[in-house]
Protein backbone atom coordinates (compact mmCIF):
# COMPACT_ATOMS: atom_id res chain seq x y z
CA UNK A 1 0.00 0.00 0.00
CA UNK A 2 1.78 3.09 -1.22
CA UNK A 3 0.98 6.78 -1.21
CA UNK A 4 2.24 8.63 -4.27
CA UNK A 5 3.68 11.97 -3.14
CA UNK A 6 5.02 13.07 -6.55
CA UNK A 7 2.52 15.96 -6.92
CA UNK A 8 2.52 16.98 -3.25
CA UNK A 9 3.54 20.48 -2.22
CA UNK A 10 5.83 20.86 0.75
CA UNK A 11 4.06 21.92 3.93
CA UNK A 12 0.53 21.10 2.72
CA UNK A 13 -1.54 18.45 4.45
CA UNK A 14 -3.13 15.80 2.24
CA UNK A 15 -5.84 13.36 3.28
CA UNK A 16 -5.59 9.73 2.22
CA UNK A 17 -7.49 6.49 2.66
CA UNK A 18 -5.91 3.17 1.82
CA UNK A 19 -6.95 -0.43 2.28
CA UNK A 20 -4.62 -3.40 2.29
CA UNK A 21 -4.58 -6.98 3.54
CA UNK A 22 -2.61 -7.69 6.67
CA UNK A 23 -0.75 -10.97 6.50
CA UNK A 24 -1.64 -13.47 9.27
CA UNK A 25 2.10 -13.65 10.05
CA UNK A 26 1.67 -10.30 11.84
CA UNK A 27 -0.09 -12.31 14.59
CA UNK A 28 3.37 -13.61 15.54
CA UNK A 29 2.27 -17.12 16.55
CA UNK A 30 -0.95 -16.14 18.34
CA UNK A 31 -3.94 -18.34 17.59
CA UNK A 32 -6.27 -16.50 15.26
CA UNK A 33 -6.76 -15.03 11.83
CA UNK A 34 -7.27 -11.57 10.41
CA UNK A 35 -10.89 -11.30 9.26
CA UNK A 36 -11.07 -7.87 7.64
CA UNK A 37 -8.97 -5.68 5.40
CA UNK A 38 -6.82 -3.11 7.15
CA UNK A 39 -8.24 0.38 6.51
CA UNK A 40 -5.91 3.34 7.05
CA UNK A 41 -7.37 6.86 7.04
CA UNK A 42 -5.25 9.91 7.76
CA UNK A 43 -3.19 12.80 6.52
CA UNK A 44 0.38 13.25 5.36
CA UNK A 45 2.65 16.22 4.93
CA UNK A 46 5.88 16.48 2.95
CA UNK A 47 8.79 18.31 4.56
CA UNK A 48 11.87 18.33 2.35
CA UNK A 49 12.70 14.68 1.64
CA UNK A 50 10.67 13.54 4.66
CA UNK A 51 7.02 12.52 4.84
CA UNK A 52 5.07 12.56 8.10
CA UNK A 53 1.87 10.55 8.46
CA UNK A 54 -0.84 10.61 11.12
CA UNK A 55 -3.65 8.10 10.74
CA UNK A 56 -6.20 5.67 12.20
CA UNK A 57 -5.84 1.98 11.42
CA UNK A 58 -8.90 -0.29 11.64
CA UNK A 59 -9.04 -4.08 11.31
CA UNK A 60 -10.60 -7.17 12.91
CA UNK A 61 -9.10 -10.43 14.17
CA UNK A 62 -10.78 -13.69 15.13
CA UNK A 63 -8.81 -15.07 18.07
CA UNK A 64 -9.03 -18.38 19.91
CA UNK A 65 -9.77 -17.91 23.63
CA UNK A 66 -6.73 -18.78 25.73
CA UNK A 67 -8.86 -20.61 28.32
CA UNK A 68 -11.67 -22.40 26.50
CA UNK A 69 -10.54 -22.33 22.84
CA UNK A 70 -13.77 -20.63 21.67
CA UNK A 71 -13.58 -18.25 18.71
CA UNK A 72 -13.81 -14.61 19.73
CA UNK A 73 -13.76 -11.52 17.51
CA UNK A 74 -11.88 -8.32 18.31
CA UNK A 75 -12.09 -5.03 16.42
CA UNK A 76 -9.08 -2.73 16.53
CA UNK A 77 -8.89 1.01 15.96
CA UNK A 78 -5.34 2.21 16.57
CA UNK A 79 -3.53 5.46 15.98
CA UNK A 80 -0.48 5.31 13.72
CA UNK A 81 2.07 8.09 13.38
CA UNK A 82 5.05 7.48 11.13
CA UNK A 83 7.89 9.39 9.55
CA UNK A 84 9.58 8.38 6.31
CA UNK A 85 12.75 9.54 4.55
CA UNK A 86 13.81 9.33 0.90
CA UNK A 87 16.15 6.33 0.67
CA UNK A 88 18.87 8.24 -1.19
CA UNK A 89 19.14 10.87 1.57
CA UNK A 90 20.79 10.68 4.98
CA UNK A 91 19.09 8.12 7.22
CA UNK A 92 17.25 9.52 10.24
CA UNK A 93 16.65 7.49 13.39
CA UNK A 94 13.00 6.56 13.83
CA UNK A 95 12.27 7.14 10.14
CA UNK A 96 11.34 4.49 7.57
CA UNK A 97 12.77 4.65 4.03
CA UNK A 98 10.62 5.30 0.96
CA UNK A 99 11.55 5.06 -2.71
CA UNK A 100 10.68 6.96 -5.92
CA UNK A 101 7.91 9.18 -4.46
CA UNK A 102 6.03 6.08 -3.19
CA UNK A 103 5.59 5.82 0.57
CA UNK A 104 4.65 2.25 1.56
CA UNK A 105 2.95 2.81 4.91
CA UNK A 106 2.31 -0.90 5.47
CA UNK A 107 6.00 -1.16 6.44
CA UNK A 108 5.29 1.02 9.47
CA UNK A 109 1.73 -0.13 10.15
CA UNK A 110 2.44 -3.87 10.49
CA UNK A 111 4.88 -3.56 13.43
CA UNK A 112 2.45 -1.16 15.13
CA UNK A 113 -0.33 -3.73 14.76
CA UNK A 114 1.89 -6.38 16.34
CA UNK A 115 2.63 -4.10 19.29
CA UNK A 116 -1.08 -3.46 19.90
CA UNK A 117 -2.15 -7.12 19.98
CA UNK A 118 -3.20 -8.36 23.41
CA UNK A 119 -0.89 -10.79 25.17
CA UNK A 120 -3.90 -12.82 26.36
CA UNK A 121 -7.32 -13.14 24.76
CA UNK A 122 -10.40 -14.34 26.60
CA UNK A 123 -13.85 -14.86 25.07
CA UNK A 124 -15.26 -13.04 28.13
CA UNK A 125 -13.63 -11.74 31.32
CA UNK A 126 -15.23 -14.46 33.48
CA UNK A 127 -14.26 -17.37 31.16
CA UNK A 128 -13.92 -20.58 33.21
CA UNK A 129 -11.88 -22.44 30.61
CA UNK A 130 -11.92 -26.19 30.03
CA UNK A 131 -11.58 -29.02 32.53
CA UNK A 132 -7.98 -30.24 32.71
CA UNK A 133 -9.11 -33.85 32.98
CA UNK A 134 -12.14 -34.38 30.71
CA UNK A 135 -11.86 -31.33 28.44
CA UNK A 136 -15.44 -30.11 28.88
CA UNK A 137 -16.07 -26.39 28.35
CA UNK A 138 -16.82 -25.18 31.88
CA UNK A 139 -18.64 -22.11 30.52
CA UNK A 140 -21.34 -24.38 29.07
CA UNK A 141 -21.45 -27.35 31.42
CA UNK A 142 -20.07 -28.76 34.67
CA UNK A 143 -18.21 -31.98 35.29
CA UNK A 144 -17.61 -34.31 38.21
CA UNK A 145 -13.84 -34.45 37.79
CA UNK A 146 -11.80 -34.07 40.96
CA UNK A 147 -10.11 -30.72 41.01
CA UNK A 148 -6.49 -30.91 42.12
CA UNK A 149 -6.26 -29.89 45.75
CA UNK A 150 -3.25 -29.14 47.87
CA UNK A 151 -3.63 -32.54 49.54
CA UNK A 152 -3.53 -34.39 46.21
CA UNK A 153 -0.43 -32.54 45.01
CA UNK A 154 1.82 -34.95 46.90
CA UNK A 155 0.52 -38.02 45.05
CA UNK A 156 2.67 -39.96 42.61
CA UNK A 157 0.54 -38.70 39.70
CA UNK A 158 2.17 -35.30 39.98
CA UNK A 159 5.72 -35.17 38.55
CA UNK A 160 6.38 -31.93 40.44
CA UNK A 161 5.50 -33.39 43.85
CA UNK A 162 9.20 -33.64 44.79
CA UNK A 163 9.50 -29.86 44.56
CA UNK A 164 7.11 -29.51 47.49
CA UNK A 165 9.79 -30.61 49.95
CA UNK A 166 12.66 -28.46 48.65
CA UNK A 167 14.39 -26.48 51.36
CA UNK A 168 14.02 -22.76 50.69
CA UNK A 169 17.40 -21.87 52.18
CA UNK A 170 19.59 -19.30 50.44
CA UNK A 171 22.88 -21.09 51.04
CA UNK A 172 23.43 -22.71 47.64
CA UNK A 173 24.08 -26.42 47.06
CA UNK A 174 23.63 -28.79 50.00
CA UNK A 175 26.37 -31.23 48.97
CA UNK A 176 29.29 -29.09 50.11
CA UNK A 177 30.36 -28.08 46.59
CA UNK A 178 30.08 -24.38 47.46
CA UNK A 179 32.09 -24.62 50.67
CA UNK A 180 35.62 -23.17 50.66
C-alpha positions in Angstrom: 0.0 0.0 0.0 1.8 3.1 -1.2 1.0 6.8 -1.2 2.2 8.6 -4.3 3.7 12.0 -3.1 5.0 13.1 -6.6 2.5 16.0 -6.9 2.5 17.0 -3.2 3.5 20.5 -2.2 5.8 20.9 0.7 4.1 21.9 3.9 0.5 21.1 2.7 -1.5 18.4 4.4 -3.1 15.8 2.2 -5.8 13.4 3.3 -5.6 9.7 2.2 -7.5 6.5 2.7 -5.9 3.2 1.8 -7.0 -0.4 2.3 -4.6 -3.4 2.3 -4.6 -7.0 3.5 -2.6 -7.7 6.7 -0.7 -11.0 6.5 -1.6 -13.5 9.3 2.1 -13.6 10.0 1.7 -10.3 11.8 -0.1 -12.3 14.6 3.4 -13.6 15.5 2.3 -17.1 16.5 -1.0 -16.1 18.3 -3.9 -18.3 17.6 -6.3 -16.5 15.3 -6.8 -15.0 11.8 -7.3 -11.6 10.4 -10.9 -11.3 9.3 -11.1 -7.9 7.6 -9.0 -5.7 5.4 -6.8 -3.1 7.2 -8.2 0.4 6.5 -5.9 3.3 7.1 -7.4 6.9 7.0 -5.3 9.9 7.8 -3.2 12.8 6.5 0.4 13.3 5.4 2.7 16.2 4.9 5.9 16.5 2.9 8.8 18.3 4.6 11.9 18.3 2.3 12.7 14.7 1.6 10.7 13.5 4.7 7.0 12.5 4.8 5.1 12.6 8.1 1.9 10.5 8.5 -0.8 10.6 11.1 -3.7 8.1 10.7 -6.2 5.7 12.2 -5.8 2.0 11.4 -8.9 -0.3 11.6 -9.0 -4.1 11.3 -10.6 -7.2 12.9 -9.1 -10.4 14.2 -10.8 -13.7 15.1 -8.8 -15.1 18.1 -9.0 -18.4 19.9 -9.8 -17.9 23.6 -6.7 -18.8 25.7 -8.9 -20.6 28.3 -11.7 -22.4 26.5 -10.5 -22.3 22.8 -13.8 -20.6 21.7 -13.6 -18.3 18.7 -13.8 -14.6 19.7 -13.8 -11.5 17.5 -11.9 -8.3 18.3 -12.1 -5.0 16.4 -9.1 -2.7 16.5 -8.9 1.0 16.0 -5.3 2.2 16.6 -3.5 5.5 16.0 -0.5 5.3 13.7 2.1 8.1 13.4 5.0 7.5 11.1 7.9 9.4 9.5 9.6 8.4 6.3 12.8 9.5 4.5 13.8 9.3 0.9 16.1 6.3 0.7 18.9 8.2 -1.2 19.1 10.9 1.6 20.8 10.7 5.0 19.1 8.1 7.2 17.3 9.5 10.2 16.6 7.5 13.4 13.0 6.6 13.8 12.3 7.1 10.1 11.3 4.5 7.6 12.8 4.7 4.0 10.6 5.3 1.0 11.5 5.1 -2.7 10.7 7.0 -5.9 7.9 9.2 -4.5 6.0 6.1 -3.2 5.6 5.8 0.6 4.7 2.2 1.6 3.0 2.8 4.9 2.3 -0.9 5.5 6.0 -1.2 6.4 5.3 1.0 9.5 1.7 -0.1 10.2 2.4 -3.9 10.5 4.9 -3.6 13.4 2.5 -1.2 15.1 -0.3 -3.7 14.8 1.9 -6.4 16.3 2.6 -4.1 19.3 -1.1 -3.5 19.9 -2.1 -7.1 20.0 -3.2 -8.4 23.4 -0.9 -10.8 25.2 -3.9 -12.8 26.4 -7.3 -13.1 24.8 -10.4 -14.3 26.6 -13.9 -14.9 25.1 -15.3 -13.0 28.1 -13.6 -11.7 31.3 -15.2 -14.5 33.5 -14.3 -17.4 31.2 -13.9 -20.6 33.2 -11.9 -22.4 30.6 -11.9 -26.2 30.0 -11.6 -29.0 32.5 -8.0 -30.2 32.7 -9.1 -33.9 33.0 -12.1 -34.4 30.7 -11.9 -31.3 28.4 -15.4 -30.1 28.9 -16.1 -26.4 28.4 -16.8 -25.2 31.9 -18.6 -22.1 30.5 -21.3 -24.4 29.1 -21.5 -27.3 31.4 -20.1 -28.8 34.7 -18.2 -32.0 35.3 -17.6 -34.3 38.2 -13.8 -34.5 37.8 -11.8 -34.1 41.0 -10.1 -30.7 41.0 -6.5 -30.9 42.1 -6.3 -29.9 45.8 -3.2 -29.1 47.9 -3.6 -32.5 49.5 -3.5 -34.4 46.2 -0.4 -32.5 45.0 1.8 -35.0 46.9 0.5 -38.0 45.0 2.7 -40.0 42.6 0.5 -38.7 39.7 2.2 -35.3 40.0 5.7 -35.2 38.5 6.4 -31.9 40.4 5.5 -33.4 43.9 9.2 -33.6 44.8 9.5 -29.9 44.6 7.1 -29.5 47.5 9.8 -30.6 50.0 12.7 -28.5 48.7 14.4 -26.5 51.4 14.0 -22.8 50.7 17.4 -21.9 52.2 19.6 -19.3 50.4 22.9 -21.1 51.0 23.4 -22.7 47.6 24.1 -26.4 47.1 23.6 -28.8 50.0 26.4 -31.2 49.0 29.3 -29.1 50.1 30.4 -28.1 46.6 30.1 -24.4 47.5 32.1 -24.6 50.7 35.6 -23.2 50.7 
